Amino acid sequence: MAGSIRKMISVLLSTVWILALFATGQQFTSPTTVTVNGKAFPTLMYASIEELATGLESGQFTSVDLVTVISFLEHFSRVETKASQAYSARILEVNGTLNVVTEINPDAVAIAAQLDAERANGTIRGHNNIATMDKMNNTAGSFALYGATVPRDSGVAAKLRAAGVVILGKANLSQWANFRSNNSTNGWSAYGGQVTGAYYPNMDPSGSSSGSGVSSSIGLAVAALGTETDGSILSPSSVNNLVGIKPTVGLVSRSLIIPISQRQDTCGPMARSVKDAAYVLAAIAGKDPYDNYTSAIPFDTIPDYVGSLNFSSLSGKRIGIPRNVITRESGDGPVLASFTQAIKVIKSAGATVIDNLMITADAENEYLNGNASAIVLDGDFVSDLPGRYLSLLVSNPNNITNLQQVRTFTQHFKQEDYPDRDTGVWDQSLALGFNNTSPQFWAAYQRNLQIAGPEGILGLMQNHSLDALILPTDFSPDLPARLGTPVVTVPMGSYPSNTMVVYNDRHTLVENGPNIPYGLSFIGRAWSEAELIGYAYAYEQRTMVRNTVLPYIQPNIELSDVVRANSSMKIKRHAF
């Protein structure tokens, strides 16, 4: 397992990514390969971690081949006379439309070259809110943190570097992980602009891990990391046709990830297959002395998440459906129809499905109308932003040390687009009048645990001897978020071609429309990621829904183009 994980080339953090692009004018021998001079290269819309690892180890291409195209993006404003002109033009074409990339790591090519050298000597190592101790910014999409530096890599970045991962750059996200405004848009940040999805023009990419979702969905990354407090991995994975794993709080370190709530924040993979998501989770899971929540991990050895991939995982399992968590809205028809079909697939895989379960009336009322969740997030944010991030900065050019100062900066810095995009979430947090050390806060937190636990999903699992619950991903994030328990989403379907286009409140993004994907969630108890991954894999392999939904736009440069261009340049250099 450890050796396999160290084969990964790079992974995009919320944030932080590997770029792999597409080619034109070549013979496609299958949907997943391109043949050039008799050699089959993986097409990067479909390339898996294992395929890229095999190509690296066999010498078919190098780490530098995989990252060289990215270095051109930094210089897209220049006039290039080499093959890089096509690469930069095509990257610019996609990024100009979808706006997913904010920064490129200037050291990426040098790091890749080092890994290639190590491999030649027989050594194989392996949301702009995840800190990296390098030349890139960690801003949460805000100019308030521009230029600030951290004392070390975040916990997940450190694990990725140790595994031989090249951190290539940072992707855009919903500013402050969607925890600033009541009237902003998913995927917008002052620092990065507006991300849009790739499955319909001006598509809402969801959030907050918006750039991560879009980049992974169209093969700009072999996989991605997102952060989640309540839906920020699951929702963008769902609408971007991805597998997303929202881990148990504490399984993955949150050290130097810009926080919202220590009780709900987590970090997990967003990938094009369950297997790739499992590989990434195995790479980033584990204890970290900088995050005390990881000390609760109940095992000394991280489970074999890739080993849990079994076509028969659903056989003999009991799967429940909490129907009163599904709140019907206009336009949900296709989602619910696909959910009905998913239930049939799960039954055919040998599972017993217990339908029409209900969380208690008290839990349902709190879920729909209560304020306990808001109090927990507000109280934690007021404390955790300064205590778990701002106070740790090595340099802080804008001298931002607490939420009040963040709000003041935002309201007076033009690029932050205030007051058109308000600070309503922060206003509420500051107006709360207490933080996470107060008795009022503790009462709200206990309320969350009660209605999501014994009165909610854990009570249903206990009372009906269930192995997991399933829901359309649109309805899955809230209760597990309150508990800090895991969820895995997998592609389930997409809106049909005759779907009426529905815009957001600003009339700038398409929330519902033809071809926009949606997912199915498997929900479990704390630390049950291995089991949920197995169930998701069994469903995925029987349906392969992802391959039936194609984006309206994708890059046009392929790995084989880069290898051929690099080979050509080497020949020219030696021709004299």
FISE-67869 format. One record per residue (C-alpha): residue in one letter; x, y, z negated. Coordinates in steps of 0.1 Angstrom, whole numbers. Each point is the difference from the previous one (the first is absolute). Layout:
REC res     X     Y     Z
REC   A     X     Y     Z
...
END
This chain:
REC res     X     Y     Z
REC   M     0     0     0
REC   A    26    26   -10
REC   G    21    -7    31
REC   S   -30     4    22
REC   I   -10    33   -15
REC   R    35    13     4
REC   K    -4    -5    37
REC   M   -24    29     2
REC   I    14    30    20
REC   S   -20    28   -13
REC   V   -33     8   -15
REC   L   -20    32    -2
REC   L    -7    13   -35
REC   S   -33    23    -1
REC   T    23    18    12
REC   V    30   -22    10
REC   W     3   -20    32
REC   I    15   -22    26
REC   L    -6    12    36
REC   A    -3   -24    29
REC   L   -14    12    33
REC   F   -15   -11    33
REC   A     9    -5    36
REC   T   -15     4    34
REC   G     6   -16    34
REC   Q     9   -34   -12
REC   Q   -14   -35     4
REC   F   -22   -11   -29
REC   T     2   -37    -3
REC   S   -24     0   -30
REC   P   -16    27   -21
REC   T    28    -3   -25
REC   T    32    -1    22
REC   V    17    19    28
REC   T    24   -18    23
REC   V    31    19    12
REC   N    27   -18    19
REC   G   -13   -33   -12
REC   K    -1     9   -36
REC   A   -32     3   -20
REC   F    -2    30   -23
REC   P   -28     5   -25
REC   T   -24    28     9
REC   L     0    22   -30
REC   M   -37     5    -2
REC   Y    -1   -37   -11
REC   A    36    -7   -12
REC   S     2   -16   -34
REC   I    27     1   -27
REC   E    10   -35     8
REC   E     3     7    38
REC   L    22    31    -6
REC   A    21   -19   -26
REC   T     6   -28    26
REC   G    10    25    26
REC   L    25    17   -23
REC   E    15   -33   -12
REC   S     3   -14    36
REC   G    17    32    12
REC   Q   -28     7    25
REC   F    -1    36   -13
REC   T    15    19   -29
REC   S   -12    21   -29
REC   V    13    30    19
REC   D   -21    -9    30
REC   L   -30     0   -22
REC   V     7    34   -16
REC   T    19    19    28
REC   V   -33    10    17
REC   I   -10    18   -33
REC   S    31    21    -1
REC   F   -11    15    33
REC   L   -31    14   -16
REC   E    20    24   -20
REC   H    12    15    32
REC   F   -31    -1    21
REC   S     2    38     6
REC   R    33    -5    18
REC   V     4    -8    37
REC   E    15   -35     1
REC   T    16   -13    32
REC   K     4   -37   -11
REC   A   -26   -27    -5
REC   S    -8    17   -34
REC   Q   -20    25    20
REC   A   -28   -25     6
REC   Y     1   -12   -36
REC   S    -3    34   -15
REC   A   -27    10    25
REC   R   -21   -31    -8
REC   I     4     4   -38
REC   L    -9    36     3
REC   E   -30    -9    21
REC   V   -14   -22   -27
REC   N    10    21   -29
REC   G   -14    31    15
REC   T   -34   -17     3
REC   L     0   -20   -33
REC   N    24    20   -21
REC   V    12   -28   -22
REC   V    37     8    -4
REC   T    13    28   -22
REC   E    37    -7    -4
REC   I    27   -23    14
REC   N    28   -13   -22
REC   P    32    15    16
REC   D    20   -29   -15
REC   A   -22   -28    15
REC   V    22    -9    29
REC   A    31    -1   -22
REC   I   -17   -22   -25
REC   A   -12   -23    28
REC   A    36    -2    14
REC   Q    12   -10   -34
REC   L   -26   -28    -2
REC   D    10   -12    35
REC   A    36    -2   -12
REC   E    -9   -19   -30
REC   R   -20   -24    21
REC   A    29    -5    23
REC   N    21   -10   -30
REC   G   -26   -25   -11
REC   T   -18    21   -26
REC   I   -38     3     2
REC   R   -16    22   -25
REC   G   -32    -2    11
REC   H  -148   174   -22
REC   N    25    30    -4
REC   N    -3    -6   -37
REC   I    25   -28    -6
REC   A    34    15    -9
REC   T    32    -9    18
REC   M    33    13   -12
REC   D    13    12    34
REC   K    -3    29    24
REC   M   -37    -3     4
REC   N   -27    19   -19
REC   N   -26   -15   -23
REC   T   -28    25     0
REC   A   -34   -16    -4
REC   G    -7    21    31
REC   S     4    32   -19
REC   F    25    28     4
REC   A     1     3   -38
REC   L    24   -29    -1
REC   Y    20     8    31
REC   G    37    -2    -7
REC   A    -4   -16   -34
REC   T    23   -30    -7
REC   V    -3   -31   -21
REC   P    26   -17   -23
REC   R    -3   -34    18
REC   D   -20   -20    25
REC   S   -35    -9   -10
REC   G    -4   -35   -13
REC   V   -13   -14    34
REC   A    26    19    20
REC   A    28   -15   -21
REC   K   -14   -35     5
REC   L    -3     5    38
REC   R    36    14     3
REC   A    13   -30   -21
REC   A   -17   -23    25
REC   G    18    16    29
REC   V   -29    22    12
REC   V     6    31    20
REC   I   -22    28   -12
REC   L    -5    19    32
REC   G   -22    29    -8
REC   K   -32    13   -17
REC   A   -35     0    13
REC   N   -28    24    -6
REC   L   -27    -6   -26
REC   S   -31    17   -15
REC   Q    15    28   -20
REC   W     6    -9   -37
REC   A   -15   -34     8
REC   N   -34    15     6
REC   F     1    15   -35
REC   R    -2    37     6
REC   S   -31    11    19
REC   N   -37    -7     1
REC   N    -2    13    36
REC   S    32   -11    18
REC   T     4   -29    24
REC   N    16   -34    -1
REC   G    35     1    14
REC   W     5    37    -3
REC   S    29    15   -18
REC   A    15    35     1
REC   Y    34   -14     6
REC   G   -10   -26    27
REC   G   -32    13    16
REC   Q   -29   -23    10
REC   V     4   -37     6
REC   T   -25   -17    24
REC   G    -7   -36     5
REC   A     8   -20    32
REC   Y   -33   -18     6
REC   Y   -21    30    11
REC   P    10    36    10
REC   N     2    22   -31
REC   M    -8   -29   -22
REC   D     0     5   -38
REC   P    30   -21   -11
REC   S   -14    -4   -35
REC   G    24     5   -29
REC   S    20     8   -19
REC   S    26   -23    17
REC   S   -11    13    34
REC   G    33     2    19
REC   S    10   -34   -13
REC   G   -32   -15    13
REC   V     2    15    34
REC   S    37    -7     5
REC   S    -3   -37    -9
REC   S   -32    -4    20
REC   I    16     9    34
REC   G    35   -15    -6
REC   L    19    30   -11
REC   A     8   -21   -31
REC   V     2   -38    -5
REC   A   -18     7   -33
REC   A    -6    29   -24
REC   L    -4     8   -36
REC   G   -28    21   -14
REC   T    -9    12   -34
REC   E   -35    -5   -16
REC   T   -18    15   -29
REC   D   -35    -7    14
REC   G    -1   -12    36
REC   S    31    16    15
REC   I    14   -33    12
REC   L   -32   -19     6
REC   S   -19    27    19
REC   P    27    10    26
REC   S     9   -37     5
REC   S   -37    -7     7
REC   V    -5    28    26
REC   N    34    -6    16
REC   N    -6   -37     6
REC   L    26   -11   -26
REC   V     5   -24   -28
REC   G     5    19   -32
REC   I    10   -13   -35
REC   K    -9    21   -30
REC   P    20   -17   -27
REC   T    -7    -3   -37
REC   V    11    32   -18
REC   G    35    -9   -13
REC   L     9   -26    26
REC   V    19    26    20
REC   S    19    29   -15
REC   R   -14    35     2
REC   S    32    17   -12
REC   L     5    32    19
REC   I   -32    -3    20
REC   I   -18    33    -4
REC   P   -28   -11   -24
REC   I   -37     5    -5
REC   S    -8   -25   -27
REC   Q    24   -24   -17
REC   R   -30   -23    -7
REC   Q   -11    -3    36
REC   D    30     9    23
REC   T    16   -29    19
REC   C    20    -5    31
REC   G    -5   -27    27
REC   P     5   -11    36
REC   M   -20     9    31
REC   A     8   -24    28
REC   R   -14   -15    32
REC   S    -2   -35   -15
REC   V    -5   -17   -33
REC   K    34   -17     3
REC   D    19    33     5
REC   A   -19    16   -29
REC   A    10   -29   -22
REC   Y    36     3    10
REC   V     0    37    -9
REC   L   -17    -5   -33
REC   A    26   -26   -10
REC   A    27    25     8
REC   I   -14    28   -22
REC   A   -16   -19   -29
REC   G    18    -4   -33
REC   K    10    17   -33
REC   D    16    34    -2
REC   P    14    16   -32
REC   Y   -12    33    13
REC   D   -37   -11     1
REC   N   -12   -15   -33
REC   Y   -31   -14    16
REC   T    21   -25    19
REC   S    10   -16   -34
REC   A   -35   -15     0
REC   I     8   -22    30
REC   P    -9   -35   -15
REC   F    26   -20    20
REC   D    38     1     1
REC   T     1   -10    37
REC   I   -22    18    25
REC   P   -24   -24    16
REC   D     7   -13    35
REC   Y   -25    22    18
REC   V    10   -13    34
REC   G    -2   -35   -12
REC   S   -37     6   -10
REC   L   -10     3    37
REC   N   -21   -31     5
REC   F   -27    -5    26
REC   S   -19   -20   -25
REC   S     2    25   -29
REC   L   -37     6    -1
REC   S    -9   -36    -2
REC   G   -18    -8   -32
REC   K     1    36   -12
REC   R   -30    19   -15
REC   I    -4    34    15
REC   G   -25    26   -13
REC   I   -17    30    14
REC   P   -11    29   -23
REC   R   -28    13    22
REC   N    -9    31   -20
REC   V    35    14     5
REC   I    -9     3    37
REC   T   -18    33     4
REC   R   -16     1    34
REC   E     5    31    21
REC   S   -10    10    35
REC   G    25   -16    24
REC   D     8   -30   -22
REC   G   -19   -24    23
REC   P    30   -13    19
REC   V    21    -4   -32
REC   L   -27   -20   -17
REC   A    -6   -21    31
REC   S    37    -8     1
REC   F     0    -7   -37
REC   T   -28   -26     5
REC   Q    22   -17    27
REC   A    30     1   -24
REC   I   -21   -18   -26
REC   K    -7   -28    25
REC   V    37    -3     8
REC   I     9    -3   -36
REC   K   -26   -27    -6
REC   S    12   -19    31
REC   A    35     1   -16
REC   G   -13   -20   -29
REC   A    -9    27   -25
REC   T   -31     2   -20
REC   V   -15    35     2
REC   I   -21    12   -29
REC   D   -20    29    14
REC   N   -23    27   -15
REC   L    20     4   -32
REC   M    -5    33   -19
REC   I    22    21   -22
REC   T   -20    11   -30
REC   A   -24    30     3
REC   D    22    20   -24
REC   A    31    -7    22
REC   E   -19     8    31
REC   N   -12    33   -14
REC   E    36    10   -11
REC   Y    13   -12    34
REC   L   -24    22    19
REC   N    -6    30   -23
REC   G    25     0   -29
REC   N    30    21    -7
REC   A    23   -23   -19
REC   S    22    -7    30
REC   A     4    38     7
REC   I    10     6   -36
REC   V    27   -27     1
REC   L    15    14    32
REC   D    -2    36   -11
REC   G    15    -7   -34
REC   D    28   -22    13
REC   F     9    24    28
REC   V     4    30   -24
REC   S    24   -21   -21
REC   D    17   -23    26
REC   L     9    25    27
REC   P    24    19   -23
REC   G     9   -29   -23
REC   R     6   -27    26
REC   Y    13    21    29
REC   L     6    38    -2
REC   S    20    -2   -32
REC   L    24   -26    16
REC   L     9    22    30
REC   V    37     8     3
REC   S    -7    32    20
REC   N   -33    18     2
REC   P     3    31    23
REC   N   -35    12    -7
REC   N     2    -6   -37
REC   I   -32   -21     0
REC   T    -2   -17   -34
REC   N   -38    -5    -6
REC   L   -33    -2    18
REC   Q    -9    36    -8
REC   Q    31    11    19
REC   V    -7   -23    29
REC   R   -34    16     3
REC   T    13    35    -2
REC   F    26    -7    27
REC   T   -26   -17    23
REC   Q   -24    29    -4
REC   H    26    26    10
REC   F    20   -18    27
REC   K   -15     5    35
REC   Q     8   -33    15
REC   E   -19   -18   -28
REC   D   -32    12    18
REC   Y   -17    13   -32
REC   P   -28     9    -4
REC   D   -13   -17    31
REC   R    12   -32   -17
REC   D    -8     5   -36
REC   T    17   -13   -32
REC   G   -33   -13   -14
REC   V    15   -33   -13
REC   W    27    18   -19
REC   D   -25    26   -13
REC   Q   -20   -28   -15
REC   S    31   -17   -14
REC   L    12    32   -17
REC   A   -35     9   -12
REC   L    -3   -34   -17
REC   G    17    15   -30
REC   F    19   -31   -11
REC   N    24   -26    13
REC   N     6   -37    -3
REC   T    10     2   -37
REC   S   -35    11   -12
REC   P   -28   -21   -15
REC   Q   -23    12    27
REC   F    23   -14    27
REC   W     3   -33   -18
REC   A   -38    -4    -2
REC   A    -3     6    38
REC   Y    28   -25     7
REC   Q   -17   -26   -22
REC   R   -33     7    18
REC   N    18    -7    33
REC   L    13   -33   -12
REC   Q   -34   -11   -14
REC   I   -21     7    31
REC   A    26   -13    25
REC   G    10   -29   -22
REC   P   -26   -19   -22
REC   E   -29    18    16
REC   G    15     0    35
REC   I    23   -21    21
REC   L    17   -19   -28
REC   G   -32    -9   -17
REC   L   -14   -14    33
REC   M    31   -21     6
REC   Q    -1   -13   -36
REC   N   -37    -7    -1
REC   H    -2   -18    34
REC   S    35   -17    -1
REC   L    11    20    31
REC   D    34    -1    16
REC   A    -5    34    18
REC   L   -26    25    11
REC   I    -5    14    35
REC   L   -13    33    12
REC   P     2    21    32
REC   T    31    21    -7
REC   D   -21    32     1
REC   F   -14   -10   -34
REC   S    29   -19   -16
REC   P    24    26   -15
REC   D   -18    16   -30
REC   L    -5   -27   -26
REC   P    35   -17     5
REC   A    15    35    -1
REC   R   -14     6   -35
REC   L    14   -34   -12
REC   G    33     1    19
REC   T    -8   -34    16
REC   P    10   -12    35
REC   V   -18     1    33
REC   V    10   -12    34
REC   T   -17    14    31
REC   V     1   -17    34
REC   P   -15    11    34
REC   M   -37   -10     3
REC   G   -13    19    30
REC   S    -5    33    18
REC   Y   -28    23     9
REC   P   -16    -9    34
REC   S     3    21    31
REC   N   -35    15    -4
REC   T     7    14   -35
REC   M   -10    36    -5
REC   V    29    23    -7
REC   V    -2    14   -35
REC   Y    24    29   -10
REC   N    12    10   -34
REC   D   -13    31   -18
REC   R    26    22    17
REC   H   -10   -14    34
REC   T    37    -7     7
REC   L     3   -38    -4
REC   V   -21   -29    11
REC   E   -11   -20   -30
REC   N   -20   -26    19
REC   G     2    -8    37
REC   P     5   -27    26
REC   N    30   -23    -6
REC   I     8    12   -35
REC   P     9   -31   -21
REC   Y   -11   -10   -35
REC   G    11   -27   -24
REC   L    -9   -28   -24
REC   S    13     0   -36
REC   F     9   -28   -23
REC   I    -1    11   -36
REC   G    15   -19   -29
REC   R    13     0   -36
REC   A    32    17   -11
REC   W    32   -17    15
REC   S   -20   -21    24
REC   E    16    14    31
REC   A    13   -34    12
REC   E   -35   -15     0
REC   L   -16    30    17
REC   I    27     0    27
REC   G    -8   -37     6
REC   Y   -37     7     4
REC   A     7    30    23
REC   Y    23   -21    21
REC   A   -25   -28     4
REC   Y   -26    25    11
REC   E    24    19    23
REC   Q    12   -32    18
REC   R   -36   -11     7
REC   T   -11    34    15
REC   M    31    20    12
REC   V   -22    30     2
REC   R    29    24     2
REC   N     8   -12    35
REC   T   -35     8    13
REC   V     3    38    -8
REC   L    24    20    20
REC   P    11    37    -6
REC   Y    -8    26    26
REC   I    36    12    -2
REC   Q    34   -16    -7
REC   P    36     7     6
REC   N    16   -10    33
REC   I    35    -9    -9
REC   E    10   -36    -7
REC   L    28   -16   -19
REC   S    12   -16    32
REC   D     3    35    16
REC   V    23    11   -28
REC   V    22   -31     2
REC   R     3     4    38
REC   A     8    37    -3
REC   N    26    -6   -27
REC   S    16   -27    20
REC   S     1    22    30
REC   M    16    28   -19
REC   K    27   -24   -14
REC   I     8   -11    36
REC   K     3    36    12
REC   R    23     8   -29
REC   H    23   -28     9
REC   A    -1     5    38
REC   F    30    24    -1
END
